[in-house]
Amino acid sequence: VCNFMSHEKCLKNVKIPCSCIAPSLVRVPVAHCFGPPGHYKRKFCTVCRKSLESPAFRCEVCELHVHTDCILFACSDCRQCHQDGHQGHDTYHHHWREGNLSSGARCEVCKKTCGSSEVLSGMRCEWCGILAHAACYIIVTPECTFGRLRNMILPPSCVQLFSRNFSKLHCFRISENLQTEPDEDDDVDGSTQGSAKDVQISTDSSKQTLKIFDGNDAVKRNQFRLISIPRIAKNEEVVEAALRAYYINDDQQEYELQTFTQQALLSDDVINRNDAVEDSNLGSVFRESVPEAWIIRAKPKDEEVIRIYPAWLKVGMAYVSLRVNKDSTTQTVIKEVLPLLGRQMESLQNFKLVEVLMGSKQVQRMVLENQEPILNRLKDIRKTSIRQMNQTRFYIVENSKSIVRVNLFVGGLPPQLSLEEYTNILKDELAIKTNVVSVSHVYQAQGAVVLKISCFSEAERIYMLVKDTTVNDKPLYAVVIPEVMASKIPQNCCPLLVFVNPKSGGLKGRDLLYSFRKLLNPHQVFELTNGGPLPGFHTFSKVPSFRVLVCGGDGTVGWVLGALEEIRHKLVCSEPSVAILPLGTGNDLGRVLRWGAGYSGEDPYSILVSVDEADDVLMDRWTILLDAEEPAEGAENGVAEPEPPKIVQMNNYCGLGIDAELSLDFHHAREEEPGKFNSRFHNKGVYVKVGLQKISHTRNLHKDIKLQVDQHEVELPSIEGLIFINIPSWGSGADLWGSESDNRFEKPRIDDGLLEVVGVTGVVHMGQVQGGFRSGIRIAQGSYFRVTLLKPIPVQVDGEPWIQAPGQIIISAAGPKVHMLKKSKQKQKK
């Protein structure tokens, strides 16, 4: 049925479930979260166990890989990353996934290698990462302790998310703009072409190829599987081959094949993409020829045995088998099941029977009507699709009033309004029903609110509507956010909140997002292009102690630190420490804190271990107030409003003059052709080219600005660029201040409350500093600066450049120092 291979001597140890019975062994059905199809080298499909050559799917949360046409047969056994409203359990079992291990993988039990690049082999726990052979993993204790990263993982039992109507991509906030290829409803063609690859269409004239449909649903979507059989095959052989194509190992006596002529296809007006018209003419010429398309049908039965799963049992695969006949209804089934579960004293009205379809992409629940005949229900499912019967279960559930709480984060609203004004905007734009929707949190400075919704369909409606709504020409956005139950977090657990900017640094962010979702709980990983840092901080607002990892360039780090500053008073843990995974071009802050010059593909697991072992250090942050005094140029009649003052936060450095001008030219080049700027090497090349064009220019910056340090006027030497530095790294790792001691100034530190002021005489001087041959001209050191601009001058703060009109610039220390994580020095490994 599923291409499983084994040595004869090993057969007795085989504990791997076959694809046809795997669905029945799932404890809690959890649907997978498939991203766009991609090419995965040296990986194998979990369903048919063959290698993935063509584009295939992988789950963004667990390591399931699957062919496009096998996706329908994948089992809904993804990791359970949150409690979905029903009762959860606090002990965690290993979540085993077979195969696709690295070649150096070693078994925890027998210490021999257990990975393979030839076949699907070896087992890995999706939570703690423990590896074992298929024969050895049975010996491992079933409880999972989450392994080395246990203190950083947000335990699934602490996270609650009512996710019924939302697709998995929405629940895990995976942005759909990555969905370039067809979405889940369009994979119809994929499955028709894909299924053909398994059966080599034989040119052998003794064989014939048949199309097999497994029910009415497959006919509608034109999804068939091909089987190749001898021309003189018996009827039973054809039925057996057809069942095997659909991973069904029932007795073939219970099934029959119905012919399915192309005429029928046309007359039923079913979507038909296979040029059926020509075929049907052929069919009428050769009367004796075998019809090429068949449907598997189940023979009607007078009675059947069904399994009923009790939904309140915490663990174990316990179910009750029950024989049903044509008189059995939902009510009689409940009546017979309760005594078997020791609940005979309770009233039937307190229970309902729920039919659950465990699809690989969505788990669908449906409550059955009291008088519904059960045999008819089974017949309908089989008529729709024989395969679906394998993935359908019946649960007996208590009729408790379930409370629904969906939290939606809605951003992009006008800032600084009151709760009432926000509610009115939402009423006008989204027509929210105030009886089921309430605003639970307001973030005025950012123009964002959190909605608490007690009705699934209303939550889904608002979510979909927000995408197409703009307020004051600004599009709104919505993010589904989970609820973290802080009281359940273990004492020594300090979960890591991960922010990834997928646009930084050569677009490595996409792979990092996948790796961190896989290693941690996906609910602690946030994509910054999907609503910025605020949804992440809101989700963690009640967590007593957490750390932050920012994956991106220095600009991204500044963005997250700025958001943290604004929302700090609303967090229980108001001063989380921040680590950096540098993805940008310069990465000066990352260098100073020992996180390296830029991410170059290190193992994400070892990065998380380094974050866990990192040391806490403090760092100054600075506020820059830019106040242009003169009216903006180009105003009518020369009379205009002066520009309002602008406030900018600074972490690394602020440059005036030549340094900012190069940054500005680079910025313009990147905006014109963003597609070219996807490698650090190219980015630096453009910087050099821009610099060479400026070599001959001489300007006298010192004549155009005045500088005051701590209330004292400072005379400037003849320079072209003035730079204020907070950290001992500038322009991708150069030491601008220099290392030689100087009794006029203190040795710079990142937490001394002082900024260093340095001058450069031009592009050549900057190049020499970059090369390490010279340092800048030391001008001053202080904690309060006033710069007066006499004419428009380019300014850049942490890599963000612009032209600043004449006026005052005041630089002073901002609020409390921030806690950063500095990578601890590596001990030499023996």
Residue pairs with C-beta under 8 A, 6 or more apart in sequence:
1 18
1 19
1 20
1 244
1 247
1 249
2 18
2 19
2 20
2 47
2 48
2 49
2 247
3 48
3 49
3 50
4 14
4 16
4 18
4 49
5 49
5 119
6 14
10 135
13 134
13 135
14 134
14 135
15 134
15 135
15 137
15 138
16 98
16 134
17 25
18 249
19 47
19 48
19 73
19 75
19 247
20 247
20 248
20 249
20 390
21 249
22 75
22 77
23 75
23 76
23 358
23 390
23 391
24 307
24 390
25 317
26 75
26 76
26 77
26 358
27 315
27 317
28 80
29 76
29 77
29 356
29 358
29 363
29 393
30 76
30 77
30 78
30 79
30 80
30 363
31 76
31 78
31 168
31 358
31 359
31 360
31 361
31 362
31 363
32 59
32 61
32 62
32 64
32 74
32 76
32 78
32 168
32 360
32 361
33 59
33 60
33 61
33 78
33 168
33 169
33 171
33 172
33 174
33 522
34 57
34 58
34 59
34 60
34 71
34 168
34 184
34 360
34 361
35 57
35 58
35 60
35 169
35 174
35 178
35 179
35 514
36 178
36 179
36 180
36 181
37 55
37 56
37 57
37 68
37 181
37 182
37 190
38 55
38 56
38 58
39 52
39 55
39 56
40 52
40 56
40 58
40 65
42 51
42 117
43 51
43 52
43 56
43 58
43 65
43 100
44 50
44 51
44 52
44 65
44 99
44 100
44 119
44 120
45 51
45 52
45 56
45 65
45 66
45 67
45 70
45 120
46 64
46 65
46 66
46 70
46 74
46 97
46 98
46 99
46 120
47 66
47 67
47 70
47 73
47 74
47 247
48 67
48 70
48 198
49 119
49 120
50 67
50 198
52 65
52 67
54 67
54 68
54 194
54 197
55 68
55 181
56 65
56 66
56 67
56 68
57 65
57 66
57 67
57 68
57 71
58 64
58 65
58 66
59 65
59 78
60 168
60 169
60 172
60 174
60 514
60 517
60 522
61 78
61 79
61 81
61 168
61 172
61 517
61 518
61 522
62 78
62 79
62 95
62 97
62 126
62 518
63 97
63 100
63 124
63 126
63 518
64 74
64 78
64 97
65 100
66 74
66 360
67 194
68 187
68 190
68 191
68 194
69 190
69 191
69 192
69 193
69 194
69 195
69 225
70 194
71 187
71 191
71 360
71 361
72 191
72 223
72 360
72 387
73 246
73 247
73 360
73 387
74 360
75 358
75 360
76 358
76 359
76 360
76 363
76 391
78 168
79 95
79 126
79 127
79 156
80 95
80 156
81 156
81 159
81 172
81 521
81 522
81 523
82 156
82 159
82 160
82 161
82 163
82 482
82 521
82 523
83 156
83 157
83 159
83 160
83 161
84 160
84 161
84 162
84 163
84 164
85 160
85 162
85 164
85 402
85 403
85 404
86 311
86 402
87 312
87 314
88 156
88 157
89 157
89 314
89 315
90 157
91 143
91 315
92 127
92 143
92 144
92 145
92 146
92 155
92 156
92 157
93 142
93 143
93 144
94 125
94 127
94 128
94 130
94 137
94 140
94 142
94 143
94 144
95 125
95 126
95 127
95 144
96 123
96 124
96 125
96 126
96 137
97 123
97 124
97 125
97 126
98 120
98 121
98 122
98 123
98 134
99 116
99 119
99 120
99 121
99 122
100 120
101 114
101 115
101 116
101 121
101 122
101 124
101 131
102 115
103 113
103 115
103 116
103 117
104 113
104 115
105 113
105 114
105 115
105 122
105 124
105 131
106 112
106 113
106 114
106 131
107 113
107 114
107 122
107 131
107 132
107 133
107 136
108 130
108 131
108 132
108 136
108 140
109 132
109 133
109 136
109 137
109 139
109 140
110 133
110 136
112 133
114 121
114 122
114 123
114 131
114 132
114 133
114 136
115 121
115 122
115 131
116 122
121 133
121 134
122 131
122 132
122 133
122 134
123 131
123 132
123 133
123 134
123 137
124 130
124 131
125 144
125 147
126 518
127 144
127 146
127 147
127 153
128 144
128 145
128 146
128 147
128 148
128 150
129 147
129 148
129 519
129 605
130 140
130 147
132 140
146 153
146 155
148 609
149 519
149 520
149 605
149 608
149 609
149 612
150 493
151 492
151 493
151 494
151 612
152 494
152 495
152 496
152 520
152 547
152 608
152 611
152 612
153 493
153 495
153 520
153 521
153 524
154 484
154 489
154 495
154 520
154 521
154 523
154 524
155 488
155 489
155 490
155 493
155 521
156 521
157 488
158 484
158 485
158 486
158 488
158 489
159 482
159 483
159 484
159 485
159 521
159 523
160 405
160 482
160 483
160 485
161 171
161 480
161 482
161 483
161 523
162 404
162 405
162 406
162 456
163 170
163 171
163 480
164 365
164 456
165 456
165 457
165 459
165 460
166 459
166 460
166 463
166 480
167 184
167 361
167 362
168 174
168 361
168 362
169 176
169 179
170 463
170 480
171 480
171 482
172 517
172 522
172 523
173 479
173 480
173 481
173 526
173 527
173 530
173 531
173 535
174 513
174 527
175 527
175 529
175 530
177 529
178 510
182 189
182 190
184 361
188 221
188 222
188 223
189 273
191 223
192 222
192 223
192 224
192 273
192 274
195 224
195 225
195 226
195 245
196 226
198 225
198 226
199 209
199 226
199 227
199 228
200 228
201 209
201 226
201 228
202 209
202 228
205 231
206 230
206 231
206 232
207 228
207 229
207 230
207 231
208 228
208 229
208 230
208 231
208 290
209 226
209 227
209 228
209 292
210 226
210 227
210 228
210 229
210 238
210 242
210 290
210 292
210 293
210 294
211 224
211 225
211 226
211 292
211 293
211 294
212 224
212 225
212 226
212 227
212 242
212 245
212 246
212 257
212 293
212 294
212 295
212 296
213 219
213 223
213 224
213 260
213 293
213 294
213 295
213 296
214 225
214 246
214 295
214 296
214 385
214 386
214 387
215 295
215 296
215 382
215 383
215 384
215 385
215 386
215 387
215 388
216 383
216 384
216 385
217 223
217 384
217 385
217 388
218 224
218 295
218 385
219 260
219 265
219 268
219 270
219 295
220 270
220 271
221 271
222 270
222 271
222 272
222 273
222 274
224 293
225 242
225 245
225 246
226 245
227 238
227 241
227 242
227 245
229 237
229 238
229 241
230 237
233 241
235 257
236 252
238 257
238 294
239 252
239 255
239 256
239 257
239 296
240 252
242 255
242 257
242 294
242 296
243 249
243 250
243 252
243 255
243 296
243 386
246 296
246 386
246 387
247 387
247 390
248 386
248 387
248 390
254 298
254 299
254 301
255 296
255 297
255 298
255 299
255 386
256 296
256 297
256 299
257 294
257 295
257 296
257 297
258 294
258 295
258 297
259 291
259 293
259 294
260 291
260 293
260 294
260 295
261 280
261 283
261 291
261 293
262 276
262 279
262 280
262 283
262 292
262 293
263 280
263 283
265 272
265 276
265 293
266 272
266 276
266 277
266 280
279 292
282 289
283 289
283 291
296 386
297 382
297 383
298 379
298 382
298 386
298 389
300 379
301 375
302 325
302 326
303 323
303 324
303 325
303 326
303 375
304 323
304 324
304 375
304 378
305 321
305 322
305 323
305 324
306 321
306 322
306 324
306 333
306 374
306 378
306 394
307 319
307 320
307 321
307 322
307 393
307 394
308 319
308 320
308 321
308 322
308 333
308 337
308 353
308 394
308 395
308 396
309 318
309 319
309 393
309 394
309 395
309 396
310 318
310 319
310 320
310 341
310 395
310 396
311 354
311 395
311 396
311 397
311 398
312 397
312 398
320 337
320 340
320 341
322 333
322 336
322 337
322 340
324 333
324 374
324 375
325 375
326 373
326 375
327 373
328 373
328 374
328 375
329 370
329 371
329 372
329 373
329 374
330 353
330 368
330 369
330 370
330 371
330 372
330 374
331 348
331 370
331 371
333 353
333 374
333 394
334 348
334 351
334 352
334 353
334 396
335 348
337 396
338 344
338 346
338 348
338 351
338 396
341 396
349 399
350 398
350 399
351 396
351 397
351 398
351 399
352 367
352 368
352 396
352 397
352 399
353 367
353 368
353 394
353 395
353 396
353 397
354 365
354 366
354 367
354 368
354 394
354 395
354 396
354 397
355 365
355 366
355 367
355 368
355 377
355 392
355 393
355 394
356 363
356 364
356 365
356 366
356 392
356 393
356 394
356 395
357 363
357 364
357 366
357 388
357 391
357 392
358 391
358 392
358 393
359 391
368 377
378 389
381 388
381 389
381 392
382 388
382 389
403 454
404 453
404 454
404 455
404 456
405 452
405 453
405 454
405 483
406 452
406 453
406 454
406 456
406 459
406 480
407 440
407 450
407 451
407 452
407 453
407 480
407 481
407 482
407 483
408 450
408 451
408 453
408 459
408 462
408 463
408 466
408 478
408 479
408 480
408 481
409 448
409 449
409 450
409 451
409 478
409 479
409 480
409 481
409 531
409 534
409 535
409 538
410 426
410 448
410 449
410 450
410 451
410 462
410 466
410 476
410 477
410 478
411 446
411 447
411 448
411 476
411 477
411 478
411 479
411 531
411 532
411 534
411 535
412 447
412 448
412 471
412 474
412 475
412 476
412 477
413 422
413 425
413 447
413 448
413 449
413 471
413 476
414 425
414 447
414 471
414 472
414 474
415 444
415 445
415 446
415 447
416 444
416 445
416 447
417 425
417 444
417 447
419 439
419 442
422 439
422 442
422 449
423 434
423 439
425 471
426 432
426 437
426 439
426 449
426 451
427 434
429 469
429 471
429 476
430 462
430 465
430 466
430 469
432 451
432 458
432 462
433 455
433 458
436 453
436 454
436 455
436 458
437 451
437 452
437 453
437 454
437 458
437 462
438 451
438 452
439 449
439 450
439 451
439 452
440 450
440 451
440 452
441 449
441 450
441 538
441 570
442 448
442 449
442 450
443 449
443 534
443 538
443 567
443 570
445 566
446 534
446 563
446 566
446 567
448 534
450 481
450 538
451 462
453 459
453 462
462 478
463 478
463 480
466 476
466 477
466 478
467 476
467 477
467 478
469 475
469 476
470 476
477 530
477 531
479 530
479 531
479 535
481 535
481 538
481 539
482 523
482 539
484 523
484 539
484 540
484 542
484 543
486 542
486 543
486 544
486 572
489 495
489 543
489 544
494 545
494 546
494 547
495 521
495 524
495 540
495 543
495 546
495 547
496 520
496 524
496 546
496 547
496 548
496 549
496 608
496 611
497 524
497 526
497 536
497 537
497 539
497 540
497 546
497 547
497 548
497 549
497 576
498 516
498 520
498 524
498 525
498 526
498 548
498 549
498 551
499 526
499 528
499 533
499 536
499 548
499 549
499 550
499 551
499 552
499 556
499 560
500 509
500 512
500 513
500 516
500 525
500 526
500 527
500 528
500 551
500 552
501 509
501 528
501 529
501 551
501 552
501 553
501 556
501 583
502 509
502 510
502 513
502 527
502 528
502 529
503 509
503 529
504 551
504 552
504 553
504 556
504 583
504 584
505 552
505 553
505 582
505 583
505 584
505 585
505 598
505 599
505 680
506 583
506 678
506 679
506 680
507 678
508 583
508 599
508 601
509 551
509 552
509 583
512 551
512 581
512 583
512 599
512 604
513 525
513 527
515 604
516 525
516 604
516 608
517 525
519 604
519 605
519 608
520 608
523 539
524 540
526 533
526 535
526 536
526 539
528 552
528 556
528 559
528 560
532 559
532 563
533 559
533 560
533 563
533 564
534 563
534 567
537 563
537 564
537 567
537 571
538 567
540 546
540 571
540 573
541 567
541 570
541 571
541 572
542 572
543 572
543 573
544 572
544 573
545 573
545 576
546 573
546 576
547 576
547 577
547 578
547 579
547 611
547 821
548 560
548 564
548 576
548 577
548 578
548 579
549 578
549 579
549 580
549 581
549 608
549 611
550 556
550 557
550 560
550 578
550 579
550 580
550 581
551 580
551 581
551 583
551 599
552 559
552 581
552 582
552 583
552 584
553 582
553 583
553 584
553 585
553 586
553 587
553 799
554 584
554 586
554 587
554 588
554 589
554 590
554 651
554 652
554 798
554 799
555 584
555 798
555 799
555 800
556 583
556 584
557 578
557 580
557 589
557 590
557 651
558 649
558 650
558 651
558 652
558 798
560 578
561 578
561 621
561 649
561 651
561 818
562 649
564 576
564 578
564 818
565 621
565 649
565 814
565 815
565 818
568 574
568 575
575 816
575 818
575 819
576 819
577 614
577 616
577 819
577 820
577 821
578 818
578 819
578 820
578 821
579 593
579 595
579 611
579 614
579 820
579 821
579 823
580 587
580 589
580 590
580 593
580 595
580 820
580 821
581 590
581 595
581 599
581 607
582 589
582 590
582 591
582 595
582 596
582 597
582 598
582 599
583 598
583 599
584 590
584 598
584 799
585 598
585 680
585 683
585 684
585 732
586 731
586 732
586 733
586 799
587 595
587 596
587 597
587 598
587 732
587 733
588 652
588 653
588 727
588 729
588 730
588 731
588 732
588 733
589 651
589 652
589 727
589 729
590 596
590 597
590 598
591 597
591 729
591 733
592 727
592 728
592 729
592 750
593 617
593 820
593 821
593 822
593 823
594 822
594 823
594 825
595 823
597 732
597 733
598 680
610 823
610 824
611 821
613 824
614 821
614 822
614 823
614 824
615 821
615 822
615 824
616 819
616 820
616 821
616 822
617 750
617 751
617 819
617 820
617 821
617 822
618 750
618 751
618 817
618 818
618 819
618 820
619 651
619 726
619 727
619 750
619 751
619 817
619 818
619 820
620 726
620 750
620 751
620 752
620 753
620 754
620 755
620 813
620 817
621 649
621 650
621 651
621 726
621 813
621 814
621 815
621 817
621 818
622 649
622 650
622 651
622 654
622 724
622 726
622 755
622 811
622 812
622 813
622 814
623 647
623 648
623 649
623 650
623 811
623 812
623 813
623 814
624 647
624 648
624 649
624 650
624 654
624 797
624 809
624 810
624 811
625 645
625 646
625 647
625 808
625 809
625 810
625 811
625 812
626 645
626 646
626 647
626 648
626 795
626 804
626 807
626 808
626 809
627 645
627 646
627 807
627 808
627 809
627 810
628 642
628 643
628 645
628 804
628 805
628 806
628 807
629 642
629 806
629 807
629 808
630 642
630 805
630 806
630 807
631 638
631 639
631 640
631 641
631 642
632 640
632 642
632 643
632 805
633 805
643 805
648 797
648 800
649 814
650 724
650 726
650 797
650 798
650 811
651 726
651 727
651 798
652 725
652 726
652 727
652 729
652 730
652 798
652 799
653 723
653 724
653 725
653 726
653 727
653 730
653 797
653 798
654 723
654 724
654 795
654 796
654 797
654 798
654 811
655 663
655 721
655 722
655 723
655 724
655 795
655 796
656 701
656 705
656 721
656 722
656 723
656 787
656 789
656 793
656 794
656 795
657 699
657 701
657 719
657 720
657 721
657 722
657 793
657 794
658 694
658 699
658 701
658 720
658 721
658 760
658 762
658 763
658 766
659 721
659 723
659 731
659 760
659 766
659 796
660 721
660 793
660 794
660 795
660 796
660 801
661 694
661 794
661 801
662 687
662 690
662 691
662 694
662 763
662 766
663 794
663 796
663 799
663 801
664 794
664 796
664 801
664 802
664 803
665 690
665 693
666 683
666 686
666 687
666 690
667 801
669 677
669 686
669 690
670 677
670 686
676 682
677 683
677 686
684 732
691 763
691 766
691 767
692 763
694 762
694 763
695 762
695 763
695 764
697 762
698 720
698 762
699 720
700 718
701 716
701 719
701 720
701 721
701 722
701 793
702 716
702 717
702 718
702 719
702 759
703 790
704 789
704 790
704 791
704 793
705 716
705 722
705 787
705 788
705 789
705 790
705 793
706 713
706 787
706 788
706 790
707 713
707 714
707 716
707 722
707 757
707 779
707 780
707 785
707 786
707 787
708 714
708 785
708 786
708 787
708 788
709 757
709 780
709 781
709 782
709 784
709 785
710 782
710 783
710 784
711 784
714 757
714 779
714 780
716 722
716 759
716 779
717 759
717 777
717 779
718 761
719 759
719 760
719 761
719 777
720 760
720 761
720 762
721 759
721 760
721 762
721 766
722 757
722 758
722 759
722 779
722 787
723 730
723 736
723 757
723 758
723 759
723 760
723 776
724 755
724 756
724 757
724 785
724 811
725 736
725 737
725 748
725 755
725 756
725 757
725 758
726 750
726 755
727 750
728 735
728 737
728 748
728 750
729 735
730 736
730 769
731 766
731 769
731 770
732 770
734 769
734 770
734 772
735 769
735 772
735 775
736 758
736 760
736 769
736 775
736 776
737 748
737 756
737 758
737 775
737 776
737 778
738 775
738 776
738 778
739 775
741 747
742 778
744 778
745 756
745 778
745 781
746 752
746 754
746 781
748 754
748 756
748 781
751 817
753 783
753 813
754 781
754 782
754 783
755 781
755 782
755 783
755 785
755 811
756 778
756 780
756 781
757 778
757 779
757 780
757 781
757 782
757 785
758 775
758 776
758 777
758 778
758 779
759 776
759 777
759 779
760 766
760 769
760 776
760 777
761 777
765 774
765 776
768 774
769 775
769 776
783 812
783 813
784 810
784 811
784 812
784 813
785 809
785 810
785 811
785 812
786 808
786 809
786 810
787 808
787 809
787 810
787 811
788 807
788 808
788 809
789 804
789 805
789 806
789 807
789 808
789 809
790 806
791 806
792 803
792 804
792 805
792 806
793 803
793 804
794 801
794 802
794 803
794 804
795 801
795 802
795 803
795 804
795 809
796 802
